[in-house]
Each structure stands twice: as structure tokens, then as C-alpha cells.
Amino acid sequence: MNIFKTFEIFLKEPLSILRDNFIQIVSIQTGNIFENKPSVDVTLLKHKAQLTVVNNEKLYNLLSIVTHRAKTKDELKNEEQKDETA
């Protein structure tokens, strides 16, 4: 699948899917990287978004770090809101 088409499909979904649902990032490394070019596939399910990164460990690490930071930021924000209401 064309990467631009994948992101078109991905961006059509509301951002709440990314913010409110589980995001799973999967890395697949194949034996012969010359036969299987690096690619990214995005699958949107009802309660989950999955990004599959093939033969691109740097992109996988970047996506993992960004997801972790966003989750940490949301947790801190939720804790601050709880402290304000208490």
C-alpha cells in the first residue's frame, strides 16, 4: 500500500481515536531488507489503532518514544486536574 494513501486513511479518523484508544506499535524485521523495502501500515480497528513498521527500527523507536511521551503527558494532566478538584 502507498504510504501517502495510508496516512490519508489515518488522518480521516478523528484524533480521539489516537487520544482515547489504545495504540499498538509493532516492529517487524525481515531477513533480506533488499527484497522487502521499509514500510509502514496503519490499521484502525474499533477500539485500537495499530501501526506496523517493517524494516525501519529508527521509525519504530521514534513512534514508540512519541507515544510514551504523549501518554506520560496525559497522565500528568489528569493528575493535575484531580489535584485541582480536590
N, CA, C and O atoms as a DFTB+ gen file, in Angstrom:
344 C
 N C O
     1  1       0.843      -1.182       0.000
     2  2       0.000       0.000       0.000
     3  2       0.886       1.243       0.000
     4  3       1.932       1.259       0.650
     5  1       0.490       2.249      -0.701
     6  2       1.207       3.513      -0.789
     7  2       1.169       4.218       0.574
     8  3       0.098       4.344       1.168
     9  1       2.321       4.678       1.076
    10  2       2.396       5.317       2.392
    11  2       1.518       6.556       2.467
    12  3       0.913       6.813       3.508
    13  1       1.433       7.334       1.384
    14  2       0.605       8.535       1.398
    15  2      -0.876       8.177       1.514
    16  3      -1.630       8.863       2.204
    17  1      -1.287       7.115       0.849
    18  2      -2.664       6.653       0.935
    19  2      -2.965       6.176       2.355
    20  3      -4.055       6.414       2.875
    21  1      -2.005       5.508       2.975
    22  2      -2.171       5.038       4.351
    23  2      -2.407       6.209       5.289
    24  3      -3.309       6.161       6.126
    25  1      -1.601       7.265       5.157
    26  2      -1.775       8.414       6.031
    27  2      -3.067       9.180       5.714
    28  3      -3.660       9.778       6.611
    29  1      -3.501       9.169       4.469
    30  2      -4.794       9.773       4.132
    31  2      -5.908       9.080       4.902
    32  3      -6.762       9.734       5.501
    33  1      -5.893       7.760       4.882
    34  2      -6.900       6.981       5.601
    35  2      -6.788       7.259       7.099
    36  3      -7.795       7.449       7.782
    37  1      -5.565       7.282       7.594
    38  2      -5.313       7.503       9.012
    39  2      -5.821       8.869       9.454
    40  3      -6.424       8.990      10.520
    41  1      -5.583       9.897       8.647
    42  2      -5.970      11.252       9.021
    43  2      -7.469      11.505       8.896
    44  3      -7.973      12.483       9.448
    45  1      -8.189      10.645       8.183
    46  2      -9.635      10.788       8.076
    47  2     -10.323      10.481       9.400
    48  3     -11.417      10.981       9.663
    49  1      -9.690       9.666      10.228
    50  2     -10.268       9.294      11.510
    51  2     -10.128      10.450      12.493
    52  3      -9.160      11.206      12.417
    53  1     -11.066      10.596      13.402
    54  2     -10.947      11.670      14.390
    55  2      -9.751      11.427      15.309
    56  3      -9.393      10.284      15.591
    57  1      -9.145      12.507      15.766
    58  2      -7.977      12.392      16.634
    59  2      -8.302      11.702      17.950
    60  3      -7.398      11.223      18.634
    61  1      -9.573      11.646      18.313
    62  2      -9.938      10.971      19.559
    63  2      -9.560       9.490      19.526
    64  3      -9.334       8.889      20.576
    65  1      -9.488       8.902      18.341
    66  2      -9.055       7.505      18.240
    67  2      -7.633       7.376      18.778
    68  3      -7.314       6.422      19.487
    69  1      -6.798       8.326      18.441
    70  2      -5.421       8.282      18.927
    71  2      -5.342       8.676      20.397
    72  3      -4.551       8.113      21.153
    73  1      -6.145       9.624      20.792
    74  2      -6.068      10.155      22.143
    75  2      -6.758       9.239      23.151
    76  3      -6.263       9.064      24.264
    77  1      -7.882       8.660      22.777
    78  2      -8.704       7.936      23.738
    79  2      -8.565       6.420      23.669
    80  3      -8.983       5.727      24.597
    81  1      -8.010       5.909      22.633
    82  2      -7.938       4.464      22.478
    83  2      -6.504       3.967      22.545
    84  3      -5.544       4.738      22.526
    85  1      -6.404       2.697      22.622
    86  2      -5.121       2.022      22.701
    87  2      -4.405       2.095      21.350
    88  3      -5.000       1.820      20.308
    89  1      -3.135       2.464      21.380
    90  2      -2.329       2.466      20.163
    91  2      -1.259       1.410      20.324
    92  3      -0.527       1.400      21.314
    93  1      -1.171       0.540      19.370
    94  2      -0.174      -0.526      19.393
    95  2       0.795      -0.289      18.251
    96  3       0.388      -0.100      17.105
    97  1       2.085      -0.300      18.572
    98  2       3.115      -0.114      17.550
    99  2       3.917      -1.405      17.474
   100  3       4.440      -1.885      18.480
   101  1       4.008      -1.956      16.281
   102  2       4.669      -3.243      16.064
   103  2       5.818      -3.045      15.096
   104  3       5.684      -2.348      14.090
   105  1       6.954      -3.667      15.408
   106  2       8.107      -3.627      14.513
   107  2       8.361      -5.028      13.981
   108  3       8.388      -5.999      14.736
   109  1       8.547      -5.116      12.676
   110  2       8.858      -6.398      12.040
   111  2      10.159      -6.225      11.269
   112  3      10.285      -5.322      10.441
   113  1      11.107      -7.080      11.542
   114  2      12.380      -7.070      10.825
   115  2      12.454      -8.352       9.994
   116  3      12.364      -9.452      10.539
   117  1      12.614      -8.215       8.698
   118  2      12.703      -9.386       7.840
   119  2      14.163      -9.662       7.510
   120  3      15.017      -8.786       7.644
   121  1      14.436     -10.866       7.084
   122  2      15.802     -11.285       6.826
   123  2      16.499     -10.511       5.724
   124  3      17.620     -10.044       5.922
   125  1      15.873     -10.364       4.580
   126  2      16.504      -9.718       3.449
   127  2      15.871      -8.347       3.226
   128  3      14.799      -8.243       2.629
   129  1      16.540      -7.293       3.707
   130  2      15.952      -5.952       3.612
   131  2      15.925      -5.424       2.183
   132  3      15.209      -4.466       1.892
   133  1      16.698      -6.036       1.292
   134  2      16.704      -5.572      -0.096
   135  2      15.475      -6.057      -0.856
   136  3      15.006      -5.392      -1.780
   137  1      14.954      -7.220      -0.464
   138  2      13.741      -7.726      -1.093
   139  2      12.499      -7.058      -0.511
   140  3      11.547      -6.763      -1.234
   141  1      12.515      -6.827       0.783
   142  2      11.366      -6.235       1.480
   143  2      11.734      -4.831       1.936
   144  3      12.408      -4.652       2.951
   145  1      11.294      -3.854       1.189
   146  2      11.626      -2.460       1.485
   147  2      10.926      -2.012       2.762
   148  3       9.883      -2.556       3.127
   149  1      11.503      -1.012       3.446
   150  2      10.847      -0.480       4.651
   151  2       9.455       0.058       4.322
   152  3       9.240       0.663       3.271
   153  1       8.523      -0.171       5.232
   154  2       7.165       0.325       5.015
   155  2       6.470       0.536       6.354
   156  3       6.927       0.066       7.396
   157  1       5.360       1.251       6.295
   158  2       4.513       1.487       7.462
   159  2       3.081       1.188       7.046
   160  3       2.623       1.608       5.983
   161  1       2.390       0.461       7.898
   162  2       0.986       0.154       7.643
   163  2       0.190       0.574       8.873
   164  3       0.584       0.278      10.001
   165  1      -0.914       1.253       8.660
   166  2      -1.775       1.691       9.755
   167  2      -3.102       0.950       9.645
   168  3      -3.754       0.964       8.601
   169  1      -3.486       0.307      10.733
   170  2      -4.746      -0.408      10.790
   171  2      -5.591       0.215      11.892
   172  3      -5.162       0.272      13.045
   173  1      -6.777       0.677      11.550
   174  2      -7.687       1.260      12.531
   175  2      -8.805       0.276      12.805
   176  3      -9.567      -0.086      11.909
   177  1      -8.893      -0.149      14.043
   178  2      -9.958      -1.033      14.477
   179  2     -10.897      -0.250      15.380
   180  3     -10.676       0.939      15.609
   181  1     -11.932      -0.884      15.894
   182  2     -12.931      -0.155      16.667
   183  2     -12.348       0.500      17.922
   184  3     -12.641       1.664      18.197
   185  1     -11.547      -0.213      18.670
   186  2     -11.016       0.326      19.919
   187  2      -9.497       0.360      19.938
   188  3      -8.891       0.435      21.007
   189  1      -8.883       0.306      18.777
   190  2      -7.427       0.223      18.752
   191  2      -6.900       0.700      17.409
   192  3      -7.521       0.485      16.368
   193  1      -5.756       1.344      17.450
   194  2      -5.033       1.691      16.228
   195  2      -3.701       0.960      16.278
   196  3      -3.017       0.984      17.301
   197  1      -3.334       0.318      15.196
   198  2      -2.063      -0.396      15.152
   199  2      -1.225       0.143      14.020
   200  3      -1.684       0.247      12.882
   201  1       0.018       0.489      14.342
   202  2       0.991       0.909      13.344
   203  2       2.017      -0.206      13.232
   204  3       2.664      -0.557      14.219
   205  1       2.171      -0.760      12.049
   206  2       3.144      -1.822      11.810
   207  2       4.277      -1.244      10.987
   208  3       4.075      -0.788       9.861
   209  1       5.472      -1.266      11.558
   210  2       6.657      -0.725      10.907
   211  2       7.525      -1.909      10.475
   212  3       7.921      -2.736      11.297
   213  1       7.812      -1.978       9.181
   214  2       8.593      -3.096       8.638
   215  2       9.971      -2.589       8.230
   216  3      10.089      -1.640       7.455
   217  1      11.001      -3.223       8.754
   218  2      12.398      -2.942       8.397
   219  2      12.805      -1.479       8.585
   220  3      13.528      -0.926       7.757
   221  1      12.348      -0.859       9.661
   222  2      12.752       0.514       9.935
   223  2      12.742       0.723      11.447
   224  3      11.795       1.275      12.007
   225  1      13.799       0.275      12.085
   226  2      13.881       0.322      13.548
   227  2      13.899       1.762      14.068
   228  3      13.353       2.037      15.137
   229  1      14.520       2.678      13.327
   230  2      14.563       4.081      13.760
   231  2      13.162       4.675      13.833
   232  3      12.835       5.371      14.795
   233  1      12.336       4.411      12.832
   234  2      10.966       4.920      12.837
   235  2      10.172       4.279      13.966
   236  3       9.398       4.958      14.641
   237  1      10.353       2.991      14.176
   238  2       9.674       2.303      15.272
   239  2      10.036       2.945      16.615
   240  3       9.159       3.209      17.437
   241  1      11.314       3.191      16.831
   242  2      11.751       3.815      18.082
   243  2      11.172       5.212      18.237
   244  3      10.737       5.586      19.326
   245  1      11.161       5.986      17.158
   246  2      10.601       7.334      17.195
   247  2       9.115       7.296      17.568
   248  3       8.677       8.042      18.444
   249  1       8.345       6.437      16.911
   250  2       6.919       6.331      17.204
   251  2       6.684       5.864      18.638
   252  3       5.766       6.346      19.300
   253  1       7.490       4.945      19.115
   254  2       7.356       4.450      20.484
   255  2       7.624       5.557      21.497
   256  3       6.899       5.697      22.482
   257  1       8.660       6.335      21.252
   258  2       9.010       7.424      22.165
   259  2       7.911       8.482      22.186
   260  3       7.517       8.952      23.253
   261  1       7.419       8.853      21.010
   262  2       6.359       9.862      20.924
   263  2       5.105       9.378      21.647
   264  3       4.475      10.146      22.375
   265  1       4.742       8.122      21.454
   266  2       3.565       7.565      22.109
   267  2       3.746       7.558      23.624
   268  3       2.824       7.900      24.363
   269  1       4.926       7.170      24.084
   270  2       5.206       7.134      25.519
   271  2       5.135       8.535      26.120
   272  3       4.551       8.722      27.187
   273  1       5.722       9.512      25.450
   274  2       5.694      10.889      25.944
   275  2       4.272      11.438      26.003
   276  3       3.904      12.118      26.961
   277  1       3.476      11.145      24.981
   278  2       2.084      11.616      24.968
   279  2       1.291      10.985      26.111
   280  3       0.486      11.656      26.756
   281  1       1.515       9.713      26.355
   282  2       0.820       9.019      27.441
   283  2       1.228       9.612      28.792
   284  3       0.377       9.840      29.652
   285  1       2.510       9.858      28.977
   286  2       3.007      10.447      30.216
   287  2       2.432      11.844      30.419
   288  3       2.034      12.199      31.528
   289  1       2.388      12.628      29.359
   290  2       1.839      13.989      29.428
   291  2       0.356      13.951      29.816
   292  3      -0.084      14.747      30.646
   293  1      -0.410      13.038      29.226
   294  2      -1.825      12.904      29.566
   295  2      -2.013      12.488      31.018
   296  3      -2.913      12.988      31.693
   297  1      -1.175      11.578      31.505
   298  2      -1.269      11.139      32.895
   299  2      -0.985      12.294      33.851
   300  3      -1.684      12.453      34.851
   301  1       0.035      13.103      33.555
   302  2       0.340      14.264      34.386
   303  2      -0.803      15.278      34.368
   304  3      -1.141      15.862      35.398
   305  1      -1.385      15.477      33.211
   306  2      -2.505      16.405      33.080
   307  2      -3.693      15.924      33.904
   308  3      -4.346      16.720      34.578
   309  1      -3.975      14.617      33.851
   310  2      -5.078      14.052      34.629
   311  2      -4.826      14.180      36.125
   312  3      -5.752      14.461      36.886
   313  1      -3.580      13.978      36.557
   314  2      -3.240      14.130      37.973
   315  2      -3.411      15.574      38.418
   316  3      -3.897      15.823      39.521
   317  1      -3.020      16.525      37.585
   318  2      -3.189      17.935      37.911
   319  2      -4.659      18.306      38.037
   320  3      -5.039      19.067      38.927
   321  1      -5.483      17.769      37.146
   322  2      -6.921      18.036      37.219
   323  2      -7.534      17.458      38.489
   324  3      -8.412      18.078      39.090
   325  1      -7.086      16.288      38.899
   326  2      -7.587      15.669      40.128
   327  2      -7.190      16.522      41.333
   328  3      -7.989      16.709      42.251
   329  1      -5.949      17.045      41.333
   330  2      -5.478      17.874      42.441
   331  2      -6.273      19.169      42.533
   332  3      -6.546      19.651      43.633
   333  1      -6.647      19.736      41.390
   334  2      -7.402      20.985      41.370
   335  2      -8.815      20.798      41.899
   336  3      -9.352      21.689      42.556
   337  1      -9.420      19.656      41.621
   338  2     -10.794      19.410      42.064
   339  2     -10.846      18.971      43.518
   340  3     -11.900      19.062      44.148
   341  1      -9.740      18.499      44.061
   342  2      -9.731      18.003      45.452
   343  2      -9.626      19.105      46.459
   344  3      -9.607      18.842      47.661
